[in-house]
Amino acid sequence: MQPGFATPDGTQRFAARFPSAQSNSFFRTTQDLTVSSIGIGSYLGSMDDSTSQGYREAVVAALRGGVNVIDTSLNYRHQMSERDIGAAVGSLLGSGEVARDEFLVCTKAGFLVPGAVPDPPPAPEDLVERMHCMTPEFLRDQLARSRVNLGLATIDVFYLHNPETQLQPGRLADFDRRCRLAFEALERECAAGHIRFYGMATWTGFRTRRATEGLSIERLAGLASEVAGANHRFRFIQMPVNLAMVEGPVLEREPGGGTARTTLAAAADLGISVVASASILQSRLARNLPEEVTARLPGLETDAQRALQFTRSVHGISVALVGMSKTAHVEENLGVSRVPPALLDPWFRSLRS
């Protein structure tokens, strides 16, 4: 497996190769790393050789074009997306075109994946809805599989995948206990050099009207602090943020100092990076946007670019993920690197009023 991981010096070196994009604030700093404001996702697609070839070519094009954040999961296309990413980055590392310290690879675990279930499998009491698990033993097994699939000794960010699946009504204490055990295991994996950071990749967890009904970033950061102190490695969350899903920057759901805060504001206060998923809502925002949206997001050619521009321009978002399974997707999405982020404050003031 390829040694190394993303570093401040390496990611700065990567960004420096794209001076035009840098001048347009395409890159930003999070956890002392210089990251592209868009990242390549790998969720959708058939489990066939044609789709795999498309993903491999797209990852290569993305790294060559200035994108240095790659997002995947063990269960995406039943491990095929991880393996395609591993093949793509392996080819570029082998040729010396990129160095391992220049880019981030992020993956996830939580769902039972055909062909990747531990032997023996998780006990029934450790499963929720017969499909989700986050016991220490399960996470260690899944991380080991991901490292092999990706061909990387160290994963930059390892997410618990949709942990809100485990949050059952009236059982918050049990959920916190499971999270604490998972965090303890992941801190050990950090110490072993298998991961650099960990976090939670969610769908609904940080979008409920009140944090007490879903996930509270403040409570979770508190659990991580109890486990590992102020230097804990729970430093990333992932949640949907797009033109149709604005709870992260708008909904004041997190308590703090007597004043409710948005998830993005609370994350910033706690030193936790927010990565946006579903930036173009699985292509549903890639066409037929209202004229008002087009007017607010000038300098771009397509609605997909405008939707992506919106998400990456949200204050508090480190990276906006978008699925790219073809080089044409990469070329189109890199159009946002030619314009600065949009000023969205007036837009959000109208949404809050």
N, C-alpha and C positions, 0 to 999 in steps of 0.2 A: 504493500500500500504506500501511496505517496505521502511522505512526511510533510509537516508544516501546517500553517494556518494563516489566515488574514492578519496582517499587522499594520500599525499606523504607517511605518515607512513604506511598506509594500503597496498599500492602497493609495498612498499619496503619489508614488511612482507611477501607478497605473493611470490615475487621473491626469497627471502631467503630460501624458501622451495625447491628450485630447484638449488642447488649449482653447479651441473655439467653444466647446461645450463648457469648459471651466468658466469662461468669461460670461456665459449665460446662466451661471449658478446651477448647472446640471448636477454637480456633485455637492454633497454635504457631509458633515462630520457627525458620527454617532458612535458612542462607546470608543472614542479616540480613533475610529476608522473612517476613512474617506470612502463614501459609498455613492454609487449612481442613484439618482432619485427615481429611477424605474428599475425594476428587477424582472427577470424572466421566470414565469411560472410554468408548471408542467402537469396541470391537473387533468385537462380534458384530452380526449383522443382515443381512438381504437387501440386495441392490443394487437397490433400487427406490425410487420416489418416496415411497411411504408410510413406509418406514423413515427416509428422509431427513427427512421432515417431523417424524417423531417425535424424531429426534436434535436438530433445530433447536429444537424447542419445549423439549426437556429441557435443553439448554445454557442457554437463556434462563431457564428456571425455576431451574436450579442457581445461576446468578449472582445472580438476584434473591433466592434463599433463603439465600445465605451460603457457597456453594462457589466458591472462586476458583482452583482448580487443574483444568485441562482437559488430558486426555491422549489422544493419537491417534498415527497413523502413516501414512506415505504408502501403505502396502499395506493398511490397513484398508478393507475394502469397495472395493478398487481405486481409491483416492483420494477416494471419495465422502464418507467420514467427515471428512477434512480440509476438504473443500469445504462440508460442512454446518456444521461448526464456524465456518468463515470467515464464512458467511452469518449465523449466529446472533450472533457477537460483533460483526460489522459493523453489524447492526441496532441493537444496544444502544449501541455507540460512536457511531453516527450520531445517535441520539436523546439522547445525553448521559446516559443512565441509569447507565452505568459509564464509567470512564476507563481508558485503556490501562495505566496504571501500577498498577492495582489487582488484576490477575489474571495467572496464569501459564498459558502455552500450551506444551505439551511435545509433540514429535513424534519420529519415529524413521526410520532408513534402514538398509538392508543387503540386503533381499530385492529381487530383480527383480520389478517390478510391471508387469502388462500396461498398455500405454498410457503408460508412464513409463520406458521403457528408453532410455538415451542413444544417440545416433547420432553416431559408430559405437558399438556396444555394447562392454562390457568384453571384454578378451581372455580366451580360454579359461583361460589360466594364472592369471588373477585371480579366477576363479570357483571356488567350492566347491559341490559337488553341483549344479552348473549353475544355481544359484539365488541364491547369496549372494556379495556383493562389498563390500569396504570400502576400495577404493583412494581416494586423495585426489580423483582426477578424478570418480569415481562419486559420492562423498559431496557434492562441490560441486554436481554436477548435481541430485542428489536434494533437497538443501537449497533450491536455487533453485526447484524445483517446489513444495516445501512452502510456501515463503513466498508464492508466487502463490496456491496453493490456499487458504491461510488468510487472505490479504489483509493480512499483517503484515510489516512491514519487518524486525522482529527476533523470533526465536523464543527463548523464555526458556530452555528446556532441549532440547537435541538429542541423542538417544541413538543409539548404535550398536545395532542391533536384533539380538538373539540372536547376539552375536559368537562365542559358544562353537561355533557352526556351523563356524567356521574353525579350531577347535582340534583338530588331528588327532594321533593317538598318535605319540609320538616326534618331534614337530615343534614343540616349544615355542619354540625360538629363532626359527623362521619366523613363528610366531604373534606373538611379541613384536615382530618387525620390522614386521609389518603394522599392529599396534596403534600403534607409534611413528609410522609414516607417517600413520596416520589422525589421531592426536593433533596432529601438526604442522599438518595441514590444518585441523583444527577450531580450533586456537589462532589461526590466521590468520583464520578466519571470525569468531572472537570479536573480534579486533582490528579487523576491518572493520565490526563492529556488526551482523552478520547473526544471531549467536546470543550469548547471555549466558553460558550454561554448557553443558557437554556431559557425557556419561556413557555408561553401558551399561545397556540394558534386556534382562534375561536371563530364561531359563526354568530351565535346569538349571545354568548356569555357576557360581553361588555356592552350590549345594546339594549338591555332591559331598562325600564323607566327608572327603577331604583336598584342600586348595587345590592341591596339585601335580597332582591329577587333573582339575581344572577351572580356574576363574578365581581368581586370588589378588588381593584388593583391595589388599593391601600392595604386591605387585609392580606392579600397574597404576598405582597412585599414584606409585610410584617412576619408572615410565616417563614419566608426565606431568611429574614434577619435573625429569627429565633434559631434557625438551623445553622447558619454560617456567619452571622454577624453582619456588619455594615459592608463587608467586601463580598457579599453573596453574588452569585452569577445569574440570578434571575433578572435578566436585563432586557428581554424582548417580549412584546406581545404582538399578535397579529389579529386584525379584525377587519371586517368589510368597511370601507369608506369609499363612497362614490356619489355621483349626482343624485341617486335615488336613496342612498343610505347614509345619512349625515349625523347619526346619533353620536359618534365619537367626538366630533368637534362642537356639537350643538347641545346635546342632552346633558344637563347638570345633574348627575346621578351619584357622584362620589362625595361622601361627607369629608370634611376637612377643615379644622379650625373654626367650626361653627358656620361655615359657608359651603354650600354644595359646589362641586366642580365638575367639569366634563372629564371623561376618561382621559382625553389627550392632555388636559391641564394637570391632572393628577399624576399621569405618567411622567410628565416633564419634571414635576416637583420631586418625584421619587428616583429620577435618573434611569428611567426605563424607556427604551426605544419602541416606537410604534411603527409597525409595518402594515400598510394597507393591502388587503386582498380584494378581489373582485372589482378592480378599478374601473373596468368597463362592463361589469356585471355579465360575464361570460358572453360578451358581444352584444348583449341587448341594448347597450348604450352606444354602440358603434355606428348607429345610423338614425336619421330622422329626429335629431335633437331640435328643440324649439329655437326659433330665431334669437330669442333673448339670450340663450346660452351661447350661441355662436358669437353674438355681439360682445359678451363679457369675456370671451376667450379668443382674442384676436391673434393673427399671425400664423394660424394653422390651417391645414388643407382638408382634413377629414374629421368626421365626428368622433372616430376612435381616438384620434390625437387630442381632441378637445376634452373628451371624458377623462383621458389619462392626465392631461394638463390640470384639470380640476383637482384630481386626487393628489397629485404630487405637489400642488400648490397649497394644500391645506396646512396651516401652521401646526407643527407638532408631528407631522408625518415624516418619517425618515426615508422610506422607500415605498413606492407604489408598484405593486406587483401586477403583471399582466401576462396572461398565457400567450406563449409564442411557440407554435409548433412548425412554423415555416419561416424561411429567411425573409419572405415578403412581409411577414408580420413585424419582424425585427426592423427592417428598413422603414416601414411606416411609423412605428412607435418611436424610433429615434428622431423623428421629426420634432419632437418636443425639446430636444437638446439644442435646437436652433433658436429658441425663444426663452426669455427669462420666465420664472414662475409668475403666475398671475396674482394680482392683488385681490384677495377674496374677502377682506374685512367688511366692506360695505354689503356684500352679498350675505354674509353670515349675520350681520346686524338685522337685516330684513327677515331672515329666517327665525331669529329669536324673538322678534317683535310680534 
